[in-house]
Amino acid sequence: MYGLHLEERPNRFDMMKVTHPKQYDYIMNKLNGAHVMNKYLKCDEKCAEPDMFEGFYERKDK
């Protein structure tokens, strides 16, 4: 998570939610990454939630 506070949205974890959902779930839920991100990153809203980006990256051409 080093340097995540310097990245603009969508950041590497936003992208991982779409490209590698199993790894994202493991980091956010099993390793408690969502808690760490929300506690230490300064965000206007929650920085991470397990289902925060559900439907956000849906393809429009389907």
Stockholm file with secondary structure:
# STOCKHOLM 1.0

chainA/1-62         MYGLHLEERPNRFDMMKVTHPKQYDYIMNKLNGAHVMNKYLKCDEKCAEPDMFEGFYERKDK
#=GR chainA/1-62 SS CTTGGGSCSSCHHHHHHHHCHHHHHIIIIISCHHHHHHHHSCCSSCSCCTTTTTTTTCCTTC
#=GC SS_cons        CTTGGGSCSSCHHHHHHHHCHHHHHIIIIISCHHHHHHHHSCCSSCSCCTTTTTTTTCCTTC
//
